[in-house]
């Protein structure tokens, strides 16, 4: 069994493999050099997130890397966004800060909260580890900033949808790796839009996620 994704690293491939394993299914040969596919998340992720408290204590959140050179060009906008739009209810945790980082406000947990997990900093076989703190922040957030990563997309987009948090993106091309994923029809806001949290919209996103990016829903995507 081989999973070759373009683009997509070890974590993406592992999640697809785990999704099939947890359903007792054999993972098919997947080679995106031949045909694109959609990323899949395993049942354990979905059920663990669903069991978490769902009250939206945060308006906006971002947990992730910022300062690595290959990321900063695509993510620098979150700093200005946080200064303008984050509130006392928001949550910011940069996982790669250094001594030069200055707290942006009461919402900035970067120098305080060190319960972080950076997949690229662990062996490849361990990169699909579920990180409860990260997912609880998303589950507790109305909106999640989903900037591009070192590629023009981020798995955080799909994870926000799974947590019923509405993604905020800089460009609608950042809503997936390929046309198959972008055509799922997820609802997201652009960073300069007016952002109004809508439970029905978040639930519609979640049902699309179950149908298209898990093996839990037998309905066709």
Helices and strands as residue ranges (DSSP letters): E 3-4, H 10-22, E 30-31, H 43-51, E 58-64, H 69-75, H 77-85, E 91-94, G 119-121, G 124-126, H 132-139, E 141-145, H 156-162, E 166-169, G 172-174, H 179-182, E 188-190, H 199-213
